[in-house]
């Protein structure tokens, strides 16, 4: 049971990091950006190309991937979202679906659809045992990075001039512009930050599991479930929602339903994980649309 909680904490931290980017985008631009998860894949694939194809050290490759993904998000905004920014939330959301499909298709065309593995350095492979559970240095790093990112992002949005500009742009872009805020620059900065957050989560997930052009698509439901359950726009809620989703998923998949069906041991197949996330989104929207910690409806 302790191992289930450890695994849930690690998986929840990874989901929470993705959900932070989703929440940031929703907080500033007020729409659900379905393309955000594809930037997770872009960051992971970029690190794989750099470390494997160009033999770039992992730390440098990660930094380059963060910058590349952030700039890519800004470029995509410039050629797509900026032209429909004045439209409804639905039109922006629909545009993000198309953007996500285009990014995934482009990466598959350039790199193929095969699954790849990122190799972690020596100290990241070190394992520790705690109360009968096993956790690696890499998994500890995932948890610490997510926690630090959550706190820093909350501080940035709550106590800095950039955060004030973000909130002003979100509440009333025209009024913010009238008060001297460069709304266009703030929007580009938001996209850059969202792209960097996605790339960071993609790198950590790629190191901890695998890299594939479909990894973003596979993260779509659980990451949106995390953001919705925690409260859209709430940075602490995004991570708390990620841990909650991961724990619920793992507990449900660990339940033995064999006695109910007259068998000794039958576990729910892992293929039903997306259904669990989808059900959590529905429950959250029906009974707690502002999320567990409060956010935007």
Secondary structure, 3 states (H helix, E strand, C coil): CHHHHHHHHHHHHHHHHHHHHHHHHHHHHCCCCCCHHHHHHHHHHHHHHHHHHCCCCHHHHHHHHHHHHHHHHHHHHHHCHHHCCCCCHHHHHHHHHHHHHHHHHHHHHHHCCCCECCCCCHHHHCEEEECCEEEEHHHHHHHHHHHHHHHHHHHHHHHCHHHHHHHHHHHCHHHHHHCCCCHHHHHHHHHHHHHHHHHHHHHHHHHHCCECCCHHHHHHHHHHHHHHHHCECCHHHHHHHHHHHHHHHHHHHCCECCHHHCCCCCECCHHHHHHHHHHHHHHHHHHCCCCCCCCEC
